[in-house]
Amino acid sequence: MQKDQRLLDLAAFLLRSTEPISWREIQEQFSEDYRGSGDAAIRKFERDKAELLELGIPVRYLPGDDDLPAGYLVDRDDFYLPDLALPPEDLALLYVAGSAALASRSFPYARDLAHAMNKLSFAARAPGASEAAALAARALSTGEAGEAAPAAELVERLSRAVATRKRVRLVYAGAERRARTERDVDPYGLFQKGGAWFLTGWCHLRRDLRTFHLGRVEALTVNGTSPRTPDFVPRPGFSLGEVATRETWEFTVHPPIRCRVRLDPPVAPELRASFGPRARLSDDGAGLVAEVEATNAEGLVRHVLSLGDRAELLSPPRLRARAREILATLARGLA
């Protein structure tokens, strides 16, 4: 029997029983896999037990008492999810989304996702559940779920540093100065926005709270000394939610610059909302003017250009010149 199929059958066999199953009963059920009375069969079963635990299926041995015989069972309190009460079509969407994420090999926490799919499929008792569990088991047993793409691996390493509050050293390619710097950062949190991952934390080089685009992180080293001892305590009043909801031009790259952008009428609600809740809006007769405070001018320029002829950057003159420069470069490329 193939290994992934054996693991699934073993899990199903244990889950069907309401009482502990003896080693002899397991051998009888899996006579081709655990045959013989020597240590080899027991060691093979112990390896399978360890892999089931890695898949999120906690197999325990109970020594037995007056009420129950000695044997193996699945700890249902640790294993089962509460009743999700999801209709079949929603469960199908979950399986499809999870399978696609595993197949891409770029999803961070792929191993955790495989565990969750496995547990969900058993708990749901829905059509396709065993197939979803087989996919998750195969991804783990072949190492596919653990072979994360560089970006996903970076997210996982940083998430562990955030959880354990360990300082990291980044080699970072800045967007504004186009310079590569090495920085010691106390990682406060991670968030995703616009399809990209960001790290926010205290930058010891700039001596301020900074947000870093993970696509510009060229190297990462996590402080390995005293791994169980935190290196920092987050600054009082820090809110990851507040940072994650900032607009791109509100990331701290330089001192604040007051900027004005005219939006040509009629201004759709989504266009108005694209400048965020902190923009001051007024009508100058020619259109709606959005006034914002930018601490990442490059981000604002690119946002305005993405709106095409619906928006015009009015001030400051330096940013108007930067917008013209980008447009000229694009025109040369198209030519």
C-alpha positions as CSV (number, residue, x, y, z in Angstrom):
1,M,0.0,0.0,0.0
2,Q,1.3,3.5,-0.8
3,K,2.4,5.5,2.2
4,D,-0.1,8.4,1.8
5,Q,-3.0,5.9,1.4
6,R,-1.9,3.9,4.4
7,L,-1.8,7.0,6.5
8,L,-5.3,8.0,5.5
9,D,-6.6,4.5,6.0
10,L,-5.0,4.3,9.5
11,A,-6.4,7.7,10.5
12,A,-9.9,6.7,9.3
13,F,-9.6,3.3,11.1
14,L,-8.8,5.0,14.4
15,L,-11.4,7.7,13.9
16,R,-14.2,5.1,13.4
17,S,-13.5,3.6,16.8
18,T,-15.0,4.9,20.0
19,E,-12.6,2.9,22.1
20,P,-8.8,2.5,22.1
21,I,-7.6,0.0,19.5
22,S,-5.0,-2.6,20.5
23,W,-1.7,-3.1,18.6
24,R,-2.9,-6.6,17.6
25,E,-6.1,-5.2,16.0
26,I,-4.0,-2.7,14.1
27,Q,-1.8,-5.4,12.8
28,E,-4.7,-7.5,11.7
29,Q,-6.2,-4.6,9.9
30,F,-2.9,-3.7,8.2
31,S,-1.4,-7.1,7.9
32,E,0.7,-6.2,4.8
33,D,2.2,-3.1,6.4
34,Y,2.8,-4.1,10.0
35,R,3.4,-7.8,9.6
36,G,5.7,-9.7,12.0
37,S,6.2,-9.6,15.7
38,G,9.6,-7.9,15.7
39,D,10.7,-4.3,16.3
40,A,10.6,-3.4,12.6
41,A,6.8,-3.4,12.5
42,I,6.5,-1.3,15.7
43,R,9.1,1.2,14.4
44,K,7.2,1.5,11.1
45,F,3.9,2.1,13.0
46,E,5.7,4.7,15.3
47,R,6.9,6.5,12.2
48,D,3.4,6.6,10.8
49,K,2.1,7.9,14.1
50,A,4.6,10.7,14.0
51,E,3.6,11.6,10.4
52,L,-0.1,11.6,11.4
53,L,0.7,14.0,14.2
54,E,2.6,16.2,11.7
55,L,-0.6,16.1,9.6
56,G,-2.6,17.4,12.6
57,I,-4.0,14.0,13.6
58,P,-3.0,13.4,17.3
59,V,-2.8,9.6,17.8
60,R,-2.4,8.8,21.5
61,Y,-1.8,5.6,23.5
62,L,-4.0,5.0,26.5
63,P,-2.7,2.4,29.1
64,G,-6.2,1.3,29.9
65,D,-8.3,1.3,33.1
66,D,-11.4,-0.4,34.6
67,D,-13.6,1.2,31.9
68,L,-11.5,1.2,28.7
69,P,-9.0,-1.3,27.3
70,A,-5.4,-0.3,26.5
71,G,-4.7,0.9,22.9
72,Y,-4.5,3.7,20.4
73,L,-7.0,6.3,19.5
74,V,-7.3,9.8,18.1
75,D,-7.6,12.6,20.7
76,R,-10.9,14.0,19.4
77,D,-10.8,17.1,21.6
78,D,-7.5,18.1,19.9
79,F,-8.5,16.9,16.4
80,Y,-12.1,17.8,15.6
81,L,-13.2,21.3,14.6
82,P,-16.5,22.7,15.9
83,D,-19.4,22.2,13.5
84,L,-18.8,24.7,10.7
85,A,-22.3,24.4,9.3
86,L,-21.0,25.2,5.8
87,P,-23.0,24.2,2.7
88,P,-21.3,21.8,0.3
89,E,-20.6,24.6,-2.3
90,D,-18.7,26.6,0.4
91,L,-16.7,23.6,1.4
92,A,-15.9,22.9,-2.3
93,L,-14.6,26.5,-2.6
94,L,-12.4,26.1,0.4
95,Y,-10.9,22.9,-1.0
96,V,-10.3,24.5,-4.4
97,A,-8.7,27.6,-2.9
98,G,-6.5,25.5,-0.5
99,S,-5.4,23.2,-3.3
100,A,-4.5,26.1,-5.6
101,A,-2.5,27.7,-2.9
102,L,-0.6,24.5,-2.2
103,A,0.0,24.0,-5.9
104,S,1.5,27.5,-6.4
105,R,4.3,26.8,-3.9
106,S,4.5,30.5,-3.2
107,F,1.9,30.6,-0.3
108,P,3.5,31.2,3.1
109,Y,2.5,28.7,5.8
110,A,2.0,26.0,3.2
111,R,2.6,23.3,5.8
112,D,0.0,24.8,8.2
113,L,-2.4,25.1,5.2
114,A,-2.0,21.4,4.4
115,H,-2.7,20.5,8.1
116,A,-5.8,22.7,8.0
117,M,-7.1,21.1,4.8
118,N,-6.6,17.7,6.2
119,K,-8.4,18.5,9.4
120,L,-11.2,20.3,7.6
121,S,-11.8,17.4,5.2
122,F,-12.2,14.9,8.1
123,A,-14.4,17.2,10.1
124,A,-16.6,18.2,7.2
125,R,-17.5,14.6,6.1
126,A,-18.3,16.1,2.7
127,P,-18.0,14.7,-0.8
128,G,-14.4,15.1,-1.9
129,A,-13.1,15.2,1.7
130,S,-10.9,12.2,1.4
131,E,-9.4,13.5,-1.9
132,A,-8.6,16.8,-0.2
133,A,-7.0,15.0,2.7
134,A,-5.0,12.9,0.2
135,L,-3.7,16.0,-1.5
136,A,-2.6,17.5,1.8
137,A,-0.9,14.3,2.9
138,R,0.9,13.9,-0.4
139,A,2.1,17.5,-0.3
140,L,3.6,16.9,3.1
141,S,5.0,13.4,2.5
142,T,6.7,14.5,-0.7
143,G,8.0,17.8,0.8
144,E,6.0,19.9,-1.7
145,A,4.3,21.9,1.0
146,G,7.6,22.7,2.7
147,E,9.4,23.9,-0.4
148,A,8.3,27.4,-0.1
149,A,9.2,30.1,-2.7
150,P,11.8,32.7,-1.4
151,A,9.1,35.2,-0.7
152,A,6.9,32.7,1.2
153,E,10.0,31.5,3.2
154,L,10.8,35.2,4.0
155,V,7.3,35.7,5.4
156,E,7.5,32.6,7.5
157,R,10.9,33.5,9.0
158,L,9.8,37.0,9.8
159,S,6.5,35.8,11.3
160,R,8.5,33.6,13.7
161,A,10.7,36.6,14.5
162,V,7.6,38.7,15.2
163,A,6.1,36.0,17.4
164,T,9.3,35.5,19.4
165,R,10.2,39.2,19.3
166,K,13.7,38.6,17.9
167,R,15.6,41.4,16.2
168,V,16.4,41.0,12.5
169,R,19.1,42.4,10.2
170,L,17.9,43.4,6.7
171,V,19.8,44.2,3.6
172,Y,17.2,46.5,2.0
173,A,17.0,48.2,-1.4
174,G,15.3,51.5,-0.7
175,A,12.7,52.9,-3.2
176,E,13.4,56.6,-2.6
177,R,17.2,56.8,-2.5
178,R,17.8,53.7,-4.6
179,A,20.5,52.8,-2.1
180,R,21.1,49.4,-0.4
181,T,21.3,49.7,3.4
182,E,21.8,47.3,6.3
183,R,19.4,47.8,9.1
184,D,18.7,46.3,12.5
185,V,14.9,46.2,12.9
186,D,12.6,45.1,15.8
187,P,9.8,43.4,13.8
188,Y,6.4,44.5,15.2
189,G,4.1,42.9,12.6
190,L,3.4,41.7,9.0
191,F,0.6,42.6,6.7
192,Q,-0.4,42.1,3.1
193,K,-1.7,44.9,0.9
194,G,-2.2,45.0,-2.9
195,G,-0.8,41.5,-3.3
196,A,2.5,42.4,-1.6
197,W,3.8,41.7,1.9
198,F,5.1,44.4,4.3
199,L,7.0,44.4,7.5
200,T,6.6,47.2,10.0
201,G,8.9,47.7,13.0
202,W,11.4,49.9,14.8
203,C,14.3,50.7,12.5
204,H,17.5,51.3,14.5
205,L,19.2,53.0,11.5
206,R,16.4,55.7,11.1
207,R,15.5,55.6,14.8
208,D,11.8,55.6,13.9
209,L,8.9,53.2,13.0
210,R,9.3,52.1,9.4
211,T,7.5,49.9,6.9
212,F,9.5,47.6,4.5
213,H,8.3,46.1,1.3
214,L,9.4,42.5,1.4
215,G,10.1,42.5,-2.3
216,R,13.0,44.9,-1.6
217,V,14.5,42.7,1.2
218,E,17.7,41.2,-0.3
219,A,18.9,39.3,2.8
220,L,17.6,38.6,6.2
221,T,19.3,37.4,9.4
222,V,17.4,36.7,12.6
223,N,19.3,37.2,15.9
224,G,20.0,33.7,17.0
225,T,21.4,34.5,20.5
226,S,19.1,33.6,23.5
227,P,16.3,32.3,21.2
228,R,13.8,32.1,24.1
229,T,14.5,35.6,25.3
230,P,12.7,38.5,23.5
231,D,15.0,41.3,22.2
232,F,12.5,44.1,22.4
233,V,9.1,45.3,23.6
234,P,6.9,47.1,21.0
235,R,6.6,50.9,21.5
236,P,3.5,51.9,23.5
237,G,0.5,52.7,21.4
238,F,1.6,50.8,18.4
239,S,-1.2,49.5,16.2
240,L,-0.6,47.2,13.3
241,G,-4.1,47.8,12.0
242,E,-3.4,51.6,11.8
243,V,-0.2,50.9,9.9
244,A,-1.8,48.4,7.6
245,T,-4.6,50.8,6.6
246,R,-2.2,53.6,5.6
247,E,-2.1,54.6,2.0
248,T,1.2,54.0,0.1
249,W,2.1,57.7,0.2
250,E,1.7,57.6,4.0
251,F,4.6,55.2,4.6
252,T,7.4,57.1,6.3
253,V,10.3,57.6,3.8
254,H,10.9,61.4,4.2
255,P,9.5,64.4,6.0
256,P,5.8,65.3,5.3
257,I,5.0,67.1,2.0
258,R,1.7,68.8,1.4
259,C,0.4,67.7,-2.0
260,R,-2.7,68.6,-4.1
261,V,-4.3,66.5,-6.8
262,R,-7.2,67.6,-9.0
263,L,-9.8,65.0,-10.0
264,D,-11.8,65.7,-13.2
265,P,-15.6,65.6,-12.8
266,P,-17.7,63.6,-12.6
267,V,-15.7,62.0,-9.7
268,A,-16.8,58.4,-9.1
269,P,-17.1,57.4,-5.4
270,E,-14.3,54.8,-5.8
271,L,-12.0,57.5,-7.2
272,R,-12.7,59.8,-4.3
273,A,-12.2,56.9,-1.8
274,S,-8.8,55.9,-3.4
275,F,-7.2,58.9,-1.6
276,G,-8.1,57.5,1.8
277,P,-10.0,58.8,4.8
278,R,-7.4,61.5,5.7
279,A,-7.6,63.4,2.4
280,R,-9.1,66.9,2.5
281,L,-11.5,67.3,-0.4
282,S,-12.6,70.6,-1.9
283,D,-14.1,72.0,-5.2
284,D,-12.0,74.6,-7.0
285,G,-14.4,75.1,-9.9
286,A,-12.5,72.9,-12.3
287,G,-12.8,69.7,-10.4
288,L,-12.4,68.1,-7.0
289,V,-9.1,68.7,-5.3
290,A,-7.7,66.1,-2.9
291,E,-5.1,67.5,-0.5
292,V,-2.9,64.9,1.2
293,E,0.2,64.8,3.4
294,A,2.7,62.5,1.7
295,T,5.7,61.0,3.5
296,N,6.4,58.7,0.5
297,A,6.2,61.0,-2.5
298,E,7.0,58.3,-5.0
299,G,4.0,56.3,-3.8
300,L,1.7,59.3,-4.4
301,V,3.1,60.0,-7.9
302,R,2.5,56.4,-9.0
303,H,-1.0,56.4,-7.6
304,V,-1.9,59.6,-9.5
305,L,-0.4,58.2,-12.7
306,S,-2.4,55.0,-12.3
307,L,-5.6,57.1,-12.6
308,G,-4.7,58.2,-16.1
309,D,-6.3,61.4,-17.4
310,R,-8.8,61.5,-14.5
311,A,-6.2,63.0,-12.2
312,E,-3.6,65.8,-12.3
313,L,-0.9,66.4,-9.8
314,L,-1.0,70.1,-9.0
315,S,1.7,70.6,-6.4
316,P,4.4,70.6,-5.3
317,P,6.4,71.4,-8.6
318,R,9.0,68.8,-7.8
319,L,6.4,66.0,-7.9
320,R,4.9,67.3,-11.1
321,A,8.4,67.1,-12.6
322,R,8.8,63.6,-11.3
323,A,5.4,62.6,-12.9
324,R,6.6,64.0,-16.3
325,E,9.8,62.1,-16.0
326,I,8.0,58.8,-15.5
327,L,5.6,59.5,-18.4
328,A,8.5,60.4,-20.7
329,T,10.3,57.2,-19.8
330,L,7.1,55.2,-20.6
331,A,6.6,57.1,-23.9
332,R,10.2,56.2,-24.9
333,G,9.6,52.6,-24.1
334,L,6.4,52.4,-26.1
335,A,8.1,54.2,-29.1
